[in-house]
Amino acid sequence: MTQPLRRIVVGSSLAPQSDGVVASALAFSRLIGAQLQVVHAYVPPMPYIGDPFPVAWASDELLADHEAALERALAAQAERIGARPEELAGFRLSPSPPALALEEAARKFDAGLIVVGPAESGSRIARRLLGSTSDRLLRHSGRPILLVRNAFLEPPYQVLLPVDFSRPSMEALAWAGELLRTLGEAHWPAVEALFVLSPFPDQTELQFTSAQVERLALDELERSLCKLKSAGTTGAIGRRIRIGRPSEEILAEIHEREVDLVILGTHGRSGLERFMLGSVASDITRDARCSVIIVPPAAG
């Protein structure tokens, strides 16, 4: 892994639902033996409403009071979720937008993972057009992103590893294998690697039958998983082939298997190309009802 997984940062909005996000990040950090830093992005207070010439010292004093209040709120949140002092690497306050604040904190803390919660406001179409904090991190961060939904199970019971045999996908698979190795055999979950084949055209146009193509895909999946075994991954990993659109089939597999955690790579599309063509990683982070770890190419 490019960044060590012994350090994790988590974003807290200090809204009631953020207790669950920070608690899940704490559970994950305990699971892999990492330290956790809690980050809060805030909007600086206005010193004088309507006064175009605020006094500098008054503004500094007001900002210091505001940050002190936020520190107390973060400490209270940590106490509510049962965090022990030795498990936390402190709190970090930033006047930057949330995605930028988290990326900057991860860089300075040398964190190997950023944990965020789902979008807390805005319509679905607005989030698709403008992007949530997690989506902006997905586009720009070079670090894996854990999007927490529901409570994070410690350890997770059902893990899904979607692959498409591209280089970013194989790097993400290797990253997932290294993460799973930290769990050890005692906490090894039920892990399945999934490859989604495109729908087959008319059989008369193919040199291979659909069954032969599926067999070839399974063979390639087997070779990919053998590399994990050779790298020291000892737990069992199942193999699964589905046929259809990748996003739809991955989401269907998540639902059918009641998956707790998905780990997948991203090809790093951004901008208009991403919105027009879509992104499997973006679709899964938006629509999956379980926690998702997105591994960008730089992290693999």
Secondary structure, DSSP 8 states (H G I E B T S, - for coil): --S-TTEEEEE---STTHHHHHHHHHHHHHHHT-EEEEEEE-----SSTT-SS--HHHHHHHHHHHHHHHHHHHHHHHHHTT--GGGEEEEEEESS-HHHHHHHHHHHHT-SEEEE----SS-HHHHHHH--HHHHHHHH-SS-EEE--S---SS-SEEEEEE-SSHHHHHHHHHHHHHHHHHTGGG--EEEEEEEE-----GGG-SS-HHHHHHHHHHHHHHHHHHHHHTT--S-EEEEEEES-HHHHHHHHHHHHT-SEEEEE-----HHHHHHH--HHHHHHHH-SSEEEEE-TTT-
